[in-house]
Amino acid sequence: MNNALQIAKEWINNIKPNFTAYYHRGVYANAYGTGALHTCSFINLMLKDTVYELSDSARDNFKKALKNFIKLSIVYELSRTIGARSPYFTNTLFLMRPTSTYFNKIK
């Protein structure tokens, strides 16, 4: 997980330097990105206080990506064109509530 939450350069799928979720050479903010952030938040919660706990840098990158997603969702209406196979999945902020809850359980 630590590797997956590092900043990815060039065409690699992952968190990009601007903290957007990146997949298939494009930003899929309301499709793959939401699932990835949700899964990471749950795994972060499960691994807390174990030998597999996320590193500080991985947790920080995840936190910044989550905050960026929330900010983009509040300020902008996410376009259907960045939804990949889920073009009608535009109300992602509502569906991301558990993600913030999982993450905020850990400081």
C-alpha atoms as one frame of an Amber mdcrd trajectory, in Angstrom:
protein
   0.000   0.000   0.000   2.833   2.408   0.716   3.979   2.087  -2.887   0.454
   2.538  -4.251   0.028   5.795  -2.351   3.216   7.453  -3.555   3.125  10.221
  -6.148   3.246   8.704  -9.621   5.037  10.381 -12.483   4.359  10.249 -16.196
   1.820   7.623 -17.370   1.783   5.471 -14.243  -1.649   4.883 -12.658  -1.767
   6.352  -9.196  -1.942   9.634  -7.332  -0.523  12.377  -9.516   1.517  15.412
  -8.341  -1.678  17.531  -8.314  -3.317  14.855  -6.102  -5.867  13.658  -8.631
  -6.607   9.978  -9.064  -5.187   8.906 -12.401  -5.999   5.828 -14.455  -5.771
   4.825 -18.129  -3.744   7.923 -19.017  -6.441  10.277 -17.778  -8.203  11.621
 -14.727 -11.181   9.426 -13.886 -12.233  11.368 -10.822 -15.755  10.040 -10.518
 -15.076   6.439 -11.470 -11.854   4.590 -10.695 -10.570   7.329  -8.404 -13.486
   7.108  -5.993 -13.159   3.349  -5.658  -9.431   3.603  -5.088  -9.780   6.304
  -2.424 -12.534   4.378  -0.670 -10.516   1.157  -0.623  -7.372   2.939   0.582
  -9.229   4.580   3.446 -10.623   1.241   4.625  -7.235  -0.481   4.347  -5.627
   2.416   6.220  -8.124   1.879   9.032  -7.541  -1.884   9.112  -3.742  -1.647
   9.150  -3.497   1.009  11.868  -1.318  -0.080  14.807  -0.002  -3.161  12.999
   3.411  -3.844  11.513   1.803  -3.130   8.109   0.624   0.376   9.025   0.899
   2.914   6.211   3.913   5.186   6.213   3.488   8.855   7.047   4.169   9.874
   3.441   1.614   7.388   2.066  -1.003   8.572   4.542  -0.206  12.215   3.764
  -0.518  11.664   0.002  -3.805   9.867   0.522  -5.104  12.666   2.739  -4.183
  15.299   0.140  -5.806  13.267  -2.654  -8.982  12.864  -0.604  -9.113  16.579
   0.249  -8.507  17.440  -3.411 -11.335  15.147  -4.512 -13.718  16.734  -2.000
 -12.701  20.237  -3.074 -13.173  19.420  -6.760 -16.542  17.821  -6.052 -17.835
  20.849  -4.147 -16.515  23.530  -6.482 -17.111  21.790  -9.823 -19.710  19.493
 -11.257 -17.731  16.444 -12.300 -18.211  15.876 -15.988 -19.698  12.641 -17.260
 -16.780  12.411 -19.667 -14.344  11.622 -16.865 -16.562   8.828 -15.570 -15.163
   6.079 -17.803 -17.634   3.197 -17.806 -19.780   5.032 -15.250 -20.928   8.200
 -17.037 -24.003   8.579 -14.819 -21.989   8.310 -11.614 -21.765  12.039 -10.947
 -22.915  12.257  -7.312 -19.674  10.847  -5.954 -19.278  13.232  -3.033 -22.378
  11.751  -1.404 -21.051   8.239  -1.931 -17.619   9.160  -0.543 -18.913   9.915
   2.979 -17.706   6.563   4.390 -14.258   7.226   2.937 -13.855  10.414   4.960
 -15.221   8.680   8.039 -12.739   5.797   7.807  -9.854   8.171   7.296 -10.857
  10.527  10.096 -11.036   7.697  12.631  -7.226   7.711  12.496  -5.067  10.711
  13.147
